[in-house]
Amino acid sequence: MEKILNKIYSEINSHKKIIIHRHKRPDLDSIGSQMALYEYIKLNFPNKEVYAGTQDNYSGYEYIGEHTLINQNMYHNALVLVVDTANVERVDAKLDLKEMNVIKIDHHPNETPFGNVMYVEETRSSTCEVLFYMFKHWNEVNGFKLSREICFPLFCGIYGDTGGFKFQNTKSDTFAALSEIMKYDIPFEETVLRLQAYDEDIVRLVGYTYQNITIEDGVGYIIFDKQFQEEFNTTPAKLSNVVNFLGTFANIRAWVVFNEYDNFIRVNLRSKGMLDISQIAMQYGGGGHKNASGAMIYEWHETKDVVDKLKKLVSEE
């Protein structure tokens, strides 16, 4: 790993322009890792032209950091760092891997490698945790430093991908990282309350989901089609928030939310314990973690196939 870290350092050091991307439909870890890396390079490589890039005009995480809309001309002679993104199709950018110098930094299973350099630590709780230990190495070797601007997004990303320190990916190294991060004046209670807060319409959607989810053989599922979205005046992006609340049902071992977009149906999968739903996601061109994965389907009859596979998985537990 040290050899790869030295290579990434060398690439950053030798490029004048650096663009950092994350995955589409961002979560706390993707935004947190992108902004932490952006702030780290700004602080410790002060002569670099660095951008936290986006092409999807995300909203909802502005308090973690601001982004720059990237056009194709900006990639000329740039180093592109992609964080928290398992495959190139999910990158929030149109990347030409043949023409661009791309580095992948991630913690998802490296099922679909891409980039000139890859730094993937699958045992880490989050990409923010990966970055913390990468920064720690560079600080020790090069005399670099951290700041509150770096540590705040790191905290947010680790909190998000551990489910508020509830998931089994929360390990001793995670808390060791947090112990160091908290030294940089992170307002713990204020930050956690903010990360746990949702707009009223999302909370009401969660309440609707609690009342209407179907539970069969240890599997929970619910469908949000276009008709539902129009009737409740909501969007697929808002509906994607409900999936993480459904683990509170004691009799659910695995669950899925089907969320209709314009050209596809988003499949958000979750599970408890040792149930590995990532293999099911991969059957539909998706992927992710053992207990949290996603995929896309294109026909409604496929929803039954997904649910049946989850039931089979639960029955074999």
Secondary structure, DSSP 8 states (H G I E B T S, - for coil): -HHHHHHHHHHHHH-SEEEEE-BSS--HHHHHHHHHHHHHHHHHSTT-EEEEEESS---S-TTT---EE--GGGGTTEEEEEES-SSGGGBSS---TTTSEEEEEE-S--SS--SSEEEE-TTSS-HHHHHHHHHHHHHHHH-----HHHHHHHHHHHHHHTTTTTSTT--HHHHHHHHHHGGGT--HHHHHHHHH---HHHHHHHHHHHHH-EEETTEEEEEE-HHHHHHTT--HHHHGGGGGGGGG-TT-SEEEEEEE-SS-EEEEEEE-TT---HHHHHTTT-EE-SSEEEEEESSTHHHHHHHHHHHHHHHT-
